Amino acid sequence: MAVIKDLDKGGGEVIRIEVSEYKGQKYLNVRVWYTDKNSGELKPTQKGVAIRPDHYQEFLAAVTGAGAHLA
């Protein structure tokens, strides 16, 4: 697993962008993580999405295209 970037969401949460592996397949994960109150460690939530490598270029194009709507 490789963490690419953590974006502070506030309230002890981050949006983590990472490359992970599941059943031998790599995925781009974009997921909300929270800070566990007991351990202080970041832990994943179910809020997020895993992008398969064959969908990466389409996902990237969509996110890049969204930039025009955010300006």
C-alpha positions in Angstrom: 0.0 0.0 0.0 1.2 3.5 -0.8 -0.3 6.7 0.6 -0.3 9.3 -2.1 -1.9 12.2 -0.2 -4.0 13.0 2.9 -6.3 16.0 2.6 -7.5 17.4 5.9 -11.3 17.3 6.1 -11.5 18.7 9.6 -12.9 17.2 12.7 -10.2 14.6 12.9 -11.0 13.2 9.4 -8.9 13.1 6.3 -9.6 12.1 2.7 -6.8 9.7 1.9 -5.7 8.9 -1.7 -3.7 5.7 -1.8 -2.8 2.8 -4.0 -3.8 -0.5 -2.3 -4.0 -4.1 -3.2 -7.0 -6.5 -2.7 -6.9 -10.2 -3.9 -3.8 -9.5 -5.9 -5.4 -6.5 -7.8 -4.2 -2.9 -7.3 -6.7 -0.1 -6.8 -6.7 3.6 -6.4 -8.6 4.3 -3.2 -10.1 7.6 -2.3 -11.6 7.2 1.2 -12.4 9.1 4.4 -10.3 8.1 7.4 -11.0 9.1 11.0 -8.8 9.5 14.0 -9.6 6.8 16.6 -10.2 8.5 20.0 -8.5 5.6 21.9 -5.4 5.0 19.9 -5.0 8.2 18.0 -4.5 6.2 14.8 -6.2 6.9 11.5 -8.7 4.2 10.5 -10.7 3.9 7.3 -14.5 4.4 7.0 -16.8 2.9 4.5 -17.1 6.3 2.8 -15.0 6.1 -0.3 -14.4 4.5 -3.6 -11.9 2.0 -5.0 -11.0 2.6 -8.7 -9.8 -0.3 -10.8 -6.7 0.3 -12.9 -8.8 -0.1 -16.1 -11.0 2.8 -15.0 -8.2 5.1 -13.9 -7.8 7.1 -17.1 -11.6 7.7 -17.3 -11.7 8.7 -13.6 -8.7 11.0 -14.1 -10.4 12.7 -17.1 -13.6 13.2 -15.1 -11.8 14.7 -12.1 -9.8 17.0 -14.4 -12.9 18.0 -16.3 -14.6 18.9 -13.0 -12.0 21.6 -12.4 -13.7 23.8 -15.0 -16.9 23.7 -13.0 -15.2 24.6 -9.7 -13.4 27.7 -11.0 
